[in-house]
């Protein structure tokens, strides 16, 4: 006899589980606790199999019979309905895996062998720039235009270098996803940063790479020109200010004893005041310069006319004299410092403020320049110590 809804509703639990059959392998299992569970019993390749169709009354009798017909049709094709269901569940699980899920797996794998500072920096950069845009999207469904929108939003803040790093890291995460079956392809591989990021968003200045830094600093130590020019280049390396901000600086802006250099708003590109914490190495250079140029108004007076500040051409010629013509500029220290400090894991906000890149408005201009002074001072001392180490490194 086939089951009826009335018979199913009246079925009561007993001391043992009971089977109420409906035919063709379909039955209702009534447990000792009163649960009523649909089961389909069949054989596949000579072995007994059992598959669940859900619980009554969530799955009514008519639905259970429909699922039976589907399972039998699958079986007739020589496919195990249970194995097919498991494969479908795995596919659904893969499709529901978000970018953030894979990022966590990737970061755990990738950070092996990396410095804790660098691993933490990458974690914080992805959390700040990438996850808010695509973190909750199923990674298998993300296409190139979605990634492009994210990168353009980052560049819109005026930080193209951060957008390029986001491009690189996102590509690594997608490659990991493909390798581990979370996605079938890497959409980041479909384009290059130059295809979507505006080159005009930043000015590119010739600069050496980190690997060339030891040789450059060692050449600077034996600079054949004047002490003033050598110290000017060294101060650019230590402070990574804009060249014009250094060469046009009067002595009145410096408080060597307090370890601070305060540049007024009218001399800054952003037209807001800027504080440069001075490292021990920077104060030593300034004390040496005081003996050489302290009798003049300018920190770096011109060679021919000490009543005027040093020209930018003097810096370029000085770099040329140590063999780096066309390979390095005074401004190049800014990009070099930004790259290395980011790679070493320093806070993006601290680096950007020290570069005087941070967005400022009329309300915040009065105090924004003084933000994070303590960690920035530590960062600047660490940077100066790093440069000292590079002087001694094998070129």
C-alpha positions in Angstrom: 0.0 0.0 0.0 1.3 3.5 -0.9 1.5 6.1 1.8 -1.0 8.9 2.3 -0.6 12.2 4.1 -3.2 11.1 6.6 -1.2 7.9 7.5 2.0 9.9 7.7 0.5 12.5 10.1 -0.9 9.8 12.3 2.4 7.8 12.5 3.6 7.8 16.1 7.2 7.1 17.4 7.8 3.7 19.0 10.5 2.0 21.0 12.4 1.4 17.8 12.6 3.3 14.5 9.9 2.3 12.0 9.8 2.3 8.2 6.7 3.3 6.3 7.2 2.2 2.7 5.8 4.0 -0.3 7.2 1.6 -3.0 10.2 1.6 -5.4 12.6 2.0 -2.6 11.1 5.2 -1.1 10.2 5.0 2.6 9.6 7.2 5.6 11.7 6.6 8.7 9.9 7.4 11.9 12.5 7.8 14.7 12.0 7.1 18.4 12.0 10.9 18.9 9.1 11.5 16.4 11.2 12.8 13.5 9.9 11.7 10.1 12.7 11.4 7.5 12.5 10.5 3.8 14.9 7.8 2.5 15.5 6.2 -0.8 17.1 2.7 -0.8 18.6 1.4 -4.0 21.5 -0.6 -5.4 24.3 0.8 -7.5 26.9 -1.5 -9.1 25.6 -4.3 -6.9 26.1 -2.4 -3.6 23.2 -1.2 -1.4 22.9 2.6 -1.2 20.8 5.0 0.8 20.0 8.7 0.1 18.0 11.3 2.1 15.2 13.3 0.6 14.6 15.5 3.7 12.2 15.6 6.5 8.4 15.6 6.7 6.4 17.9 6.8 9.1 20.3 5.3 9.2 17.9 2.4 5.7 16.7 1.7 4.8 13.3 0.2 4.3 14.7 -3.3 7.8 16.3 -3.2 9.4 13.1 -1.9 7.9 11.2 -4.8 9.2 13.8 -7.3 12.7 13.4 -5.9 12.4 9.7 -6.2 11.6 10.0 -9.9 14.6 12.2 -10.4 16.9 9.8 -8.5 15.6 6.8 -10.5 16.1 8.7 -13.8 19.7 9.4 -12.8 20.2 5.8 -11.8 18.9 4.7 -15.2 21.7 6.7 -16.8 24.3 4.7 -14.9 25.0 7.5 -12.5 24.9 7.1 -8.7 22.4 9.7 -7.4 24.3 10.0 -4.1 27.6 10.7 -5.8 25.9 13.2 -8.0 24.4 15.0 -5.0 27.8 15.2 -3.3 29.4 16.6 -6.5 26.7 19.2 -6.7 27.2 20.2 -3.0 30.9 20.6 -3.6 30.3 22.8 -6.6 27.8 24.9 -4.7 30.3 25.2 -1.8 33.1 26.3 -4.3 30.8 28.9 -5.8 29.9 30.4 -2.4 33.6 30.7 -1.4 34.3 34.5 -1.2 37.4 36.4 -2.1 38.0 37.1 1.6 37.8 33.3 2.4 40.5 32.6 -0.2 42.6 35.6 0.9 42.8 34.2 4.4 44.0 30.9 3.1 46.4 32.5 0.8 47.9 34.8 3.4 48.4 31.9 5.8 50.3 30.1 3.1 52.2 33.1 1.7 53.5 34.5 4.9 55.8 31.6 5.6 59.3 32.9 5.4 58.2 36.6 5.3 59.0 39.1 8.0 56.1 39.6 10.5 56.2 43.3 9.7 55.8 42.8 5.9 53.2 40.1 6.4 51.2 42.4 8.6 51.5 45.3 6.2 50.1 43.1 3.3 47.3 42.0 5.6 46.4 45.6 6.5 46.6 46.9 3.0 44.3 44.2 1.6 41.9 44.7 4.5 41.9 48.5 3.9 41.8 48.6 0.1 40.6 45.3 -1.4 38.2 43.5 1.0 35.8 46.4 1.3 35.2 46.3 -2.5 35.4 42.6 -3.4 35.8 40.7 -0.2 32.3 39.3 0.1 31.9 38.4 -3.6 32.1 34.7 -4.6 35.7 34.5 -6.0 34.6 32.3 -8.9 32.3 35.0 -10.2 34.7 38.0 -10.0 35.6 39.4 -13.4 38.2 41.8 -14.6 36.0 44.9 -14.6 35.2 44.5 -10.9 38.9 44.4 -10.1 39.5 47.4 -12.3 36.8 49.4 -10.5 38.6 48.6 -7.2 42.0 49.7 -8.5 40.7 53.0 -9.9 39.1 53.8 -6.5 42.5 53.3 -4.9 44.2 55.5 -7.4 41.5 58.1 -6.9 43.0 58.7 -3.5 46.2 59.8 -5.2 48.2 56.7 -4.4 48.9 55.0 -7.7 51.8 52.9 -6.2 49.3 51.4 -3.7 46.9 50.6 -6.5 49.7 48.8 -8.3 50.5 46.8 -5.2 46.8 45.9 -4.8 46.9 44.7 -8.5 49.9 42.5 -7.7 48.5 41.0 -4.5 45.1 40.4 -5.9 46.6 38.5 -8.8 48.6 36.3 -6.4 45.4 35.5 -4.5 43.5 34.6 -7.7 46.4 32.3 -8.7 46.2 30.6 -5.4 42.4 30.2 -5.9 42.9 28.6 -9.3 45.6 26.2 -8.0 43.3 25.1 -5.1 40.0 24.8 -7.1 38.3 27.9 -5.8 38.2 29.6 -9.2 38.7 28.5 -12.8 40.7 31.5 -13.9 42.6 34.6 -12.8 40.9 37.8 -14.1 43.8 39.9 -13.1 45.9 38.2 -15.7 43.7 39.7 -18.4 45.1 43.2 -18.0 48.2 45.2 -16.9 48.2 48.2 -14.5 49.1 50.5 -17.4 45.8 49.5 -19.1 43.7 50.9 -16.3 45.7 53.2 -14.1 46.6 56.7 -15.3 50.3 57.3 -15.7 49.7 61.0 -15.2 48.5 60.5 -11.7 52.0 60.7 -10.4 55.3 62.2 -11.7 58.0 59.6 -12.3 61.5 60.7 -11.4 64.6 58.6 -12.2 65.6 56.6 -9.2 67.7 53.7 -8.3 66.3 50.5 -6.8 66.9 49.2 -3.3 69.6 46.9 -4.4 71.6 49.8 -5.8 71.3 51.8 -2.6 74.5 50.5 -0.9 76.7 51.4 -3.9 75.1 54.8 -4.3 75.6 55.7 -0.6 79.2 54.5 -0.7 79.9 56.6 -3.7 78.3 59.6 -1.9 80.7 59.1 1.1 83.7 59.8 -1.2 82.0 62.5 -3.1 84.7 64.6 -4.9 82.8 67.9 -4.7 82.0 70.3 -1.8 81.0 69.1 1.6 77.8 71.3 1.4 76.6 69.5 -1.8 77.4 66.1 -0.3 75.5 66.9 2.9 72.6 68.2 0.8 72.2 64.9 -1.0 72.6 63.0 2.3 69.9 65.1 3.9 67.6 64.4 0.9 68.1 60.7 1.5 67.5 61.0 5.2 64.4 63.2 5.1 63.0 62.4 1.6 61.4 65.9 1.3 61.0 67.5 -2.1 64.2 69.0 -3.4 62.8 72.5 -3.4 61.8 72.2 0.2 65.4 71.4 1.2 67.4 73.7 -0.9 65.1 76.7 -0.2 65.1 76.1 3.6 66.4 79.0 5.9 68.1 78.1 9.1 65.2 79.6 11.1 63.0 76.5 10.2 65.3 74.1 12.1 65.2 73.3 15.8 68.2 70.9 15.9 68.1 70.5 19.7 64.4 69.4 19.6 65.0 67.3 16.5 62.3 69.1 14.4 62.2 70.8 11.1 59.0 72.8 10.6 58.3 73.9 7.0 55.7 76.7 6.7 52.6 76.3 4.5 53.7 78.8 1.9 56.7 76.6 1.0 54.8 73.4 0.7 53.2 72.0 -2.4 50.0 71.1 -0.4 50.0 74.7 1.1 49.8 73.3 4.6 52.6 73.3 7.2 54.8 70.2 7.4 56.9 68.8 10.3 60.0 66.6 9.6 61.2 64.7 12.6 65.0 64.7 12.5 66.9 61.5 13.1 70.3 61.5 14.8 72.0 61.3 11.5 70.1 64.3 10.2 70.9 66.4 13.3 74.6 65.4 12.9 74.5 66.6 9.2 72.8 69.8 10.3 75.4 70.5 13.0 78.2 70.0 10.4 76.4 72.4 8.0 76.0 74.9 10.8 79.8 75.3 10.9 79.9 75.6 7.1 76.9 77.8 6.3 75.5 79.0 9.7 76.6 82.5 9.0 74.2 82.8 6.1 70.4 82.9 5.9 70.2 79.6 4.0 70.8 76.1 5.1 72.3 75.5 1.6 73.5 78.8 0.1 74.5 79.0 -3.6 78.2 78.6 -4.5 78.4 81.8 -6.5 75.9 83.9 -4.6 75.5 82.9 -0.9 72.6 85.3 -0.6 70.5 83.0 -2.8 69.8 79.3 -2.0 71.4 76.4 -3.8 69.9 75.5 -7.2 68.3 72.2 -8.0 70.9 71.8 -10.7 73.6 71.6 -8.1 72.0 68.5 -6.6 71.6 66.9 -10.1 75.3 67.7 -10.9 76.4 66.3 -7.6 74.6 63.0 -8.3 76.1 63.0 -11.8 79.6 63.4 -10.4 79.3 60.2 -8.4 78.2 58.3 -11.5 74.4 58.3 -11.4 73.4 60.7 -14.2 70.0 59.8 -15.5 69.6 57.0 -12.9 68.9 59.0 -9.8 67.5 62.5 -8.8 67.0 64.3 -5.6 63.3 63.6 -5.9 64.0 60.0 -6.4 64.6 59.5 -2.7 60.9 60.0 -2.1 59.8 57.1 -4.2 62.6 55.0 -2.9 61.8 55.6 0.7 58.1 55.1 0.1 58.7 51.7 -1.6 61.1 50.4 1.0 59.2 51.6 4.1 56.0 50.1 2.7 57.8 46.8 2.1 59.1 46.9 5.7 55.5 47.2 6.9 55.3 50.8 8.2 51.9 52.4 8.4 50.7 53.7 5.1 49.2 56.8 6.8 52.5 57.6 8.5 54.5 57.3 5.3 52.0 59.4 3.3 52.0 62.1 6.0 55.8 62.2 6.0 55.8 62.5 2.2 53.2 65.3 2.6 50.9 63.3 0.3 48.0 63.0 2.7 44.8 64.6 1.5 44.1 67.8 3.5 41.2 70.2 3.6 40.7 73.6 5.0 39.4 72.3 8.3 42.2 69.8 8.9 45.0 71.9 7.5 45.7 73.6 10.9 46.7 70.4 12.7 47.0 67.5 10.2 50.7 68.2 9.7 51.3 67.2 13.3 49.5 63.9 13.2 51.4 60.7 14.3 54.5 62.6 15.2 55.8 60.0 17.7 55.5 57.0 15.3 56.8 59.1 12.4 59.8 60.1 14.5 60.5 56.5 15.1 60.0 55.6 11.5 62.5 58.4 10.4 65.1 57.2 12.9 64.6 53.6 11.6 65.0 54.8 8.1 68.2 56.7 8.9 69.6 53.6 10.6 68.7 51.6 7.6 70.6 54.0 5.3 73.6 53.7 7.7 73.4 49.9 7.4 73.2 50.2 3.6 76.4 52.2 3.6 78.2 49.2 5.1 76.5 46.6 3.0 78.2 44.8 0.2 77.6 46.8 -3.0 
